[in-house]
């Protein structure tokens, strides 16, 4: 028999994220279509000393994207313009979403916003966000030295070296 531990806070956090997505979708559909008609898909990855942020922005030129990174959040905005701007073009069916967009994503860790690296290739915006020194995972080697085999207690040498 396998024992599973119930983690209510993890489940509540998942539920909160799902509810946020539902309300974000409802607000974007009910809002003024000229101000916010769609939201690009984004992902955030913890890669050790960095956070990796990616946004799917196909069909948008780099000049139409505006990115602001603070210590605690990323603000992404821009506009996807229709490819057919002529007067004699009649769209018969389209599931593409056009118009302005804006996303603000709160970061789980503070980042060094003056050292952000950006790459925009094939419609994918990638930001590499270095974490501040205080929240980086550090590997610390503890030198135990030679411990006596008898019952004597000896103070441990905890001089640490950052790897």
C-alpha positions as MATLAB code, in Angstrom:
seq = 'XXXXXXXXXXXXXXXXXXXXXXXXXXXXXXXXXXXXXXXXXXXXXXXXXXXXXXXXXXXXXXXXXXXXXXXXXXXXXXXXXXXXXXXXXXXXXXXXXXXXXXXXXXXXXXXXXXXXXXXXXXXXXXXXXXXXXXXXXXXXXXXXXXXXXXXXXXXXXXXXXXX';
ca = [
       0.000    0.000    0.000;
       1.349    3.390   -0.999;
       1.087    6.234    1.495;
       0.303    9.670    0.103;
       0.635   12.767    2.189;
      -1.996   15.427    1.823;
      -0.588   18.861    1.192;
      -3.509   21.279    1.567;
      -1.466   24.446    0.978;
      -0.125   23.129   -2.323;
      -3.649   22.270   -3.427;
      -4.933   25.689   -2.344;
      -2.172   27.393   -4.337;
      -3.116   25.344   -7.421;
      -6.773   26.268   -6.924;
      -5.849   29.964   -6.556;
      -3.866   29.913   -9.816;
      -6.743   28.229  -11.653;
      -9.232   30.773  -10.306;
      -6.908   33.610  -11.356;
      -6.807   32.189  -14.880;
     -10.612   31.946  -15.020;
     -11.057   35.553  -13.876;
      -8.323   36.774  -16.243;
     -10.099   35.110  -19.169;
     -13.501   36.464  -18.114;
     -12.199   39.996  -17.652;
     -10.460   39.976  -21.036;
     -13.649   38.775  -22.767;
     -15.931   41.233  -20.961;
     -13.590   44.199  -21.296;
     -13.362   46.743  -24.068;
     -11.959   44.873  -27.097;
      -9.913   47.873  -28.155;
      -7.980   47.908  -24.861;
      -7.316   44.241  -24.154;
      -8.510   41.584  -26.560;
      -6.077   38.755  -25.806;
      -3.226   37.612  -23.582;
      -0.104   35.800  -24.771;
       0.811   32.502  -23.149;
       3.742   32.783  -20.734;
       5.870   30.428  -18.659;
       8.277   30.983  -15.791;
      11.028   28.486  -14.961;
      13.326   28.396  -11.932;
      16.777   27.524  -13.326;
      18.909   27.709  -10.206;
      20.530   31.143  -10.100;
      18.162   32.534  -12.769;
      14.490   32.702  -13.592;
      13.633   32.056  -17.243;
      10.542   33.866  -18.565;
       9.114   32.968  -21.972;
       6.189   34.511  -23.814;
       4.560   33.256  -27.020;
       4.199   36.250  -29.348;
       3.859   34.904  -32.904;
       3.327   37.402  -35.654;
       4.417   40.387  -33.576;
       7.451   42.441  -34.481;
       9.938   43.357  -31.767;
       9.063   47.045  -32.215;
       5.477   46.323  -31.092;
       6.540   44.747  -27.763;
       7.171   46.715  -24.580;
       8.829   44.955  -21.622;
       9.438   46.407  -18.159;
      11.205   44.384  -15.467;
      11.218   45.478  -11.854;
      12.741   43.670   -8.911;
       9.453   41.821   -8.247;
       7.453   41.755  -11.504;
       7.477   41.662  -15.304;
       5.153   43.855  -17.351;
       4.649   42.822  -20.962;
       2.510   44.825  -23.366;
       2.150   45.358  -27.067;
      -0.106   44.963  -30.045;
      -0.744   42.365  -32.715;
      -1.851   44.087  -35.892;
      -3.906   42.380  -38.601;
      -1.932   41.318  -41.660;
      -4.710   42.430  -44.037;
      -5.217   46.160  -43.706;
      -6.639   46.777  -47.168;
     -10.155   48.072  -47.795;
     -10.967   45.402  -50.377;
     -10.141   42.455  -48.057;
     -13.115   40.534  -46.684;
     -12.274   38.079  -43.919;
     -14.522   35.016  -44.200;
     -13.328   33.214  -41.085;
     -10.669   34.091  -38.539;
      -9.767   32.716  -35.137;
      -6.720   34.944  -34.799;
      -6.802   37.458  -31.983;
      -5.666   40.961  -32.770;
      -5.288   44.076  -30.738;
      -3.473   45.269  -27.664;
      -2.388   43.038  -24.823;
      -0.900   43.530  -21.399;
       0.362   40.991  -18.878;
       1.873   41.600  -15.466;
       3.507   38.616  -13.819;
       4.616   38.784  -10.199;
       7.917   37.009   -9.621;
       8.358   34.492   -6.775;
      11.899   35.773   -6.066;
      13.463   39.231   -6.361;
      15.670   39.621   -9.427;
      18.510   41.891  -10.505;
      16.523   43.869  -13.053;
      19.601   45.739  -14.310;
      21.187   42.462  -15.528;
      18.279   40.975  -17.491;
      19.119   39.381  -20.850;
      16.473   39.306  -23.589;
      16.170   37.223  -26.749;
      13.322   37.398  -29.282;
      13.424   34.660  -31.873;
      10.723   32.813  -33.861;
       7.924   34.589  -32.010;
       9.176   33.593  -28.553;
      10.434   36.222  -26.131;
      12.926   34.786  -23.622;
      14.125   36.773  -20.615;
      16.904   35.495  -18.359;
      16.429   37.093  -14.962;
      19.307   36.641  -12.478;
      18.102   36.244   -8.897;
      19.430   38.556   -6.226;
      22.358   37.101   -4.308;
      20.361   36.579   -1.102;
      17.916   34.046   -2.626;
      20.285   32.001   -4.762;
      20.734   28.377   -3.851;
      24.157   27.965   -2.385;
      26.005   24.716   -1.926;
      28.002   24.828    1.264;
      30.676   22.252    2.033;
      31.124   21.607    5.723;
      34.542   20.343    6.784;
      34.015   17.792    9.517;
      37.716   17.157    9.945;
      38.679   14.062   11.835;
      36.092   13.142   14.390;
      37.241   10.923   17.270;
      35.812    7.446   17.262;
      35.331    7.437   21.032;
      32.489    9.124   22.847;
      34.369   12.451   23.061;
      32.606   15.381   21.558;
      34.601   17.716   19.419;
      33.505   21.077   18.060;
      32.769   20.858   14.349;
      34.691   23.058   11.932;
      31.923   24.723    9.980;
      34.109   26.870    7.804;
      32.143   26.992    4.606;
      33.124   27.409    1.020;
      30.644   28.509   -1.579;
      30.756   26.235   -4.583;
];
